[in-house]
Amino acid sequence: MTSLNRRFAMKALAAAATLASVHGAANARTANGQAPRILIVVSSHDRKGKDLVAGFWFPELTHPAKVFAEAGIAFDIASPQGGMPPFDGFDLKDEGNSWFWIQPTLRNQLAHSLKLANVDPTRYDAVMLVGGHGPMWDFARNSRLHTVVRSVYERGGIVSAVCHGPAGLLGLKLSDGTPLIAGRKLTAFTNEEEVSRQYDKLIPFELETALRAENAAFEEALIFQSRVVVDGRLITGQNPASAKPFGEAVVAALKALPA
């Protein structure tokens, strides 16, 4: 066997082992004795500015997904429009991205993302809103997304969002009319981070400002440094650097759900 073939075979075996972990997630259990399942939601919005890709940020999907798979937790992927969602940040030198991309089952799952309108939220113990700039358009004030998040949260599940994903929490009220994020500790991509890349000129609003305006207790790390904030069953990550520890926090919260 040549060196190239040997490396390919090793990758294939690793991929098979990881897929077995994903599909064997029924063996994992939350504290209530049920097999946990996470709904990952990515954006369908493809443009920011005149000709720049928006969509979701690829590592903010793949790094948490890898953490979930390694913990034996199954996940589905959904998007507002369903089908193949647009994405940015695709780099196969990134460990999480390459882990995801070499697995045909995961690529197929992404290419056929569930249409959000067809999702049954009662199937899920957690919902995760992936960042990238697309959510600034199609997560914000999205009534169907709010319905899914509200259902998961009110049944005792975990609500999580990373980077620009918290745009999906804006204006979200629980069944009793209580705003989900008012007075809650959270984080997201900061105004300073937007300005540093001149993204502030492309987005429809500043996410940090909007979250603060809804009385969220916004927390942040230094620019582009990892920051994860856990406030009960609400978990948020600041930026791409936060993606893996954010995923780890979601797994820890799922395992801690009360019986």
C-alpha positions as CSV (number, residue, x, y, z in Angstrom):
1,M,0.0,0.0,0.0
2,T,1.4,3.4,-1.0
3,S,1.8,6.2,1.5
4,L,-1.0,8.1,-0.2
5,N,-3.3,5.2,-0.1
6,R,-2.5,4.5,3.5
7,R,-3.3,8.0,4.5
8,F,-6.6,7.8,2.5
9,A,-7.5,4.5,4.2
10,M,-6.8,6.0,7.6
11,K,-9.0,8.9,6.9
12,A,-11.8,6.6,5.7
13,L,-11.6,4.5,8.8
14,A,-11.7,7.6,11.0
15,A,-14.7,8.9,9.1
16,A,-16.5,5.6,9.5
17,A,-15.8,5.6,13.2
18,T,-17.1,9.1,13.6
19,L,-20.2,8.4,11.6
20,A,-20.8,5.4,13.8
21,S,-20.7,7.7,16.7
22,V,-23.2,10.0,15.1
23,H,-25.6,7.3,14.1
24,G,-25.1,5.4,17.4
25,A,-26.3,8.5,19.4
26,A,-29.3,6.5,20.6
27,N,-26.8,4.9,23.1
28,A,-26.2,8.3,24.6
29,R,-28.6,9.6,27.2
30,T,-29.5,12.9,28.9
31,A,-30.3,13.0,32.6
32,N,-33.9,12.3,31.8
33,G,-33.0,9.0,30.2
34,Q,-33.8,9.9,26.6
35,A,-31.5,9.9,23.6
36,P,-30.5,13.6,23.0
37,R,-30.9,15.2,19.6
38,I,-29.8,18.7,18.5
39,L,-31.3,20.9,15.7
40,I,-28.6,22.9,14.1
41,V,-30.0,25.9,12.1
42,V,-28.0,27.6,9.4
43,S,-28.8,30.6,7.2
44,S,-30.2,30.6,3.7
45,H,-29.3,34.2,2.9
46,D,-26.5,34.3,0.4
47,R,-25.3,37.9,0.0
48,K,-23.9,40.8,2.0
49,G,-23.2,44.0,0.2
50,K,-23.1,43.8,-3.6
51,D,-21.1,40.6,-4.3
52,L,-19.8,39.1,-1.0
53,V,-21.0,35.7,0.2
54,A,-23.1,35.7,3.4
55,G,-24.7,32.5,4.5
56,F,-23.3,30.7,7.5
57,W,-19.7,30.5,8.7
58,F,-18.5,26.9,8.0
59,P,-16.3,26.3,11.1
60,E,-19.2,27.5,13.3
61,L,-21.1,24.5,12.1
62,T,-18.3,22.0,11.9
63,H,-16.5,22.5,15.2
64,P,-19.6,22.1,17.4
65,A,-20.9,19.3,15.2
66,K,-17.6,17.4,15.7
67,V,-18.0,17.9,19.5
68,F,-21.5,16.6,19.3
69,A,-20.5,13.5,17.3
70,E,-17.6,12.7,19.6
71,A,-20.1,12.8,22.5
72,G,-22.5,10.5,20.7
73,I,-25.2,13.1,20.2
74,A,-27.2,13.1,17.0
75,F,-28.1,16.2,15.1
76,D,-30.1,17.4,12.2
77,I,-29.4,20.5,10.0
78,A,-32.1,22.9,9.0
79,S,-32.3,26.3,7.2
80,P,-35.1,28.8,6.5
81,Q,-35.3,27.7,2.9
82,G,-34.1,24.1,3.1
83,G,-31.8,22.4,0.7
84,M,-28.2,23.5,0.1
85,P,-27.4,26.6,2.2
86,P,-24.7,29.1,1.2
87,F,-21.6,29.3,3.3
88,D,-18.4,31.2,3.9
89,G,-15.2,30.3,5.8
90,F,-14.6,27.1,3.9
91,D,-11.0,26.0,4.4
92,L,-10.0,22.4,4.4
93,K,-6.9,23.2,6.4
94,D,-9.3,23.7,9.3
95,E,-9.6,20.5,11.3
96,G,-13.3,20.8,11.9
97,N,-14.0,21.6,8.3
98,S,-12.0,18.7,6.9
99,W,-13.5,16.3,9.4
100,F,-17.0,17.3,8.2
101,W,-16.2,17.4,4.5
102,I,-14.6,14.0,4.1
103,Q,-17.8,12.3,5.3
104,P,-20.4,11.9,2.5
105,T,-23.2,11.4,5.0
106,L,-22.6,14.8,6.6
107,R,-22.1,16.5,3.2
108,N,-25.4,15.0,2.1
109,Q,-27.1,16.1,5.3
110,L,-26.0,19.7,4.7
111,A,-27.0,19.6,1.0
112,H,-30.5,18.5,2.0
113,S,-31.0,20.7,5.0
114,L,-34.5,20.5,6.4
115,K,-36.8,23.4,5.6
116,L,-37.4,25.2,8.9
117,A,-41.2,25.4,8.3
118,N,-41.3,21.5,8.2
119,V,-39.3,21.0,11.4
120,D,-41.0,19.3,14.4
121,P,-39.3,21.0,17.4
122,T,-40.6,18.4,19.8
123,R,-38.0,16.0,18.5
124,Y,-35.1,18.1,19.9
125,D,-33.5,18.6,23.2
126,A,-31.4,21.6,22.0
127,V,-31.4,24.1,19.2
128,M,-28.2,25.7,17.9
129,L,-28.2,28.8,15.8
130,V,-25.0,29.0,13.6
131,G,-23.3,32.3,12.8
132,G,-22.0,33.9,9.7
133,H,-23.5,37.1,8.4
134,G,-26.6,35.5,6.8
135,P,-28.5,35.3,10.1
136,M,-28.5,39.1,10.2
137,W,-31.1,38.9,7.4
138,D,-33.0,35.7,7.7
139,F,-32.8,34.8,11.4
140,A,-33.7,38.2,12.8
141,R,-37.5,38.5,13.6
142,N,-38.1,35.1,11.9
143,S,-41.4,33.9,13.4
144,R,-40.9,30.3,12.4
145,L,-37.5,30.2,14.0
146,H,-39.0,31.8,17.1
147,T,-41.6,29.1,17.2
148,V,-39.0,26.3,17.1
149,V,-36.7,28.0,19.7
150,R,-39.6,28.7,22.0
151,S,-40.8,25.1,21.8
152,V,-37.4,23.7,22.6
153,Y,-36.9,26.1,25.5
154,E,-40.3,25.7,27.1
155,R,-40.0,22.0,27.1
156,G,-36.9,22.3,29.2
157,G,-34.3,22.2,26.4
158,I,-31.2,24.1,25.5
159,V,-31.1,27.2,23.4
160,S,-27.7,28.1,21.9
161,A,-26.3,30.5,19.4
162,V,-22.8,31.5,18.2
163,C,-21.4,34.6,16.6
164,H,-24.3,36.2,14.6
165,G,-26.6,33.3,15.5
166,P,-28.1,35.3,18.4
167,A,-29.8,37.5,15.8
168,G,-32.4,34.8,15.9
169,L,-33.2,35.6,19.5
170,L,-34.1,39.2,18.8
171,G,-37.7,39.9,19.6
172,L,-38.3,36.3,20.7
173,K,-41.0,36.1,23.5
174,L,-42.0,33.1,25.5
175,S,-45.7,32.0,25.6
176,D,-46.3,34.2,28.6
177,G,-45.0,37.2,26.7
178,T,-41.6,37.3,28.5
179,P,-38.7,38.2,26.2
180,L,-36.3,35.4,26.2
181,I,-33.1,37.5,26.4
182,A,-34.2,40.4,28.7
183,G,-31.9,40.4,31.7
184,R,-30.0,37.3,30.5
185,K,-26.3,37.1,30.2
186,L,-25.1,36.4,26.6
187,T,-22.6,37.2,24.0
188,A,-22.3,37.6,20.2
189,F,-20.1,39.0,17.5
190,T,-19.3,42.5,18.8
191,N,-19.5,45.9,17.2
192,E,-15.7,46.2,17.5
193,E,-15.2,43.0,15.6
194,E,-17.6,44.2,12.9
195,V,-15.7,47.5,12.5
196,S,-12.3,45.8,12.5
197,R,-13.2,44.0,9.2
198,Q,-15.4,46.8,7.8
199,Y,-18.4,44.5,8.0
200,D,-20.3,47.3,9.7
201,K,-20.8,48.8,6.3
202,L,-22.4,45.7,4.9
203,I,-24.8,44.5,7.6
204,P,-28.4,45.8,8.2
205,F,-27.8,46.5,11.9
206,E,-25.2,46.0,14.7
207,L,-26.0,42.8,16.6
208,E,-24.4,43.8,19.8
209,T,-26.4,47.1,19.8
210,A,-29.7,45.3,19.1
211,L,-29.1,42.8,21.8
212,R,-28.3,45.5,24.4
213,A,-31.4,47.4,23.3
214,E,-33.5,44.4,24.3
215,N,-31.9,44.5,27.8
216,A,-29.6,41.6,27.3
217,A,-26.6,41.6,29.7
218,F,-24.0,41.5,27.0
219,E,-20.6,40.1,27.8
220,E,-17.5,40.1,25.6
221,A,-13.9,39.0,25.4
222,L,-11.1,41.0,23.6
223,I,-11.6,41.2,19.9
224,F,-11.6,37.8,18.2
225,Q,-10.8,36.0,21.5
226,S,-12.9,33.0,22.6
227,R,-15.9,33.8,24.9
228,V,-18.7,31.4,25.9
229,V,-21.5,32.6,28.2
230,V,-23.8,30.1,29.9
231,D,-26.9,31.5,31.6
232,G,-29.0,28.5,32.6
233,R,-30.3,26.9,29.5
234,L,-29.2,29.8,27.3
235,I,-25.7,29.3,25.8
236,T,-23.9,31.7,23.5
237,G,-20.5,32.1,21.9
238,Q,-18.9,35.3,20.7
239,N,-17.1,34.5,17.4
240,P,-15.5,31.7,15.4
241,A,-12.8,31.2,18.0
242,S,-15.5,30.3,20.4
243,A,-17.1,27.5,18.3
244,K,-15.5,24.4,19.8
245,P,-15.8,25.5,23.5
246,F,-19.3,26.6,22.7
247,G,-20.1,23.1,21.4
248,E,-18.6,21.6,24.6
249,A,-20.8,23.9,26.7
250,V,-23.9,22.7,24.8
251,V,-22.9,19.0,25.4
252,A,-22.3,19.7,29.1
253,A,-25.7,21.4,29.5
254,L,-27.5,18.5,27.7
255,K,-25.9,16.0,30.1
256,A,-27.0,18.1,33.0
257,L,-30.7,18.4,32.1
258,P,-32.8,17.3,35.1
259,A,-34.9,14.2,35.1
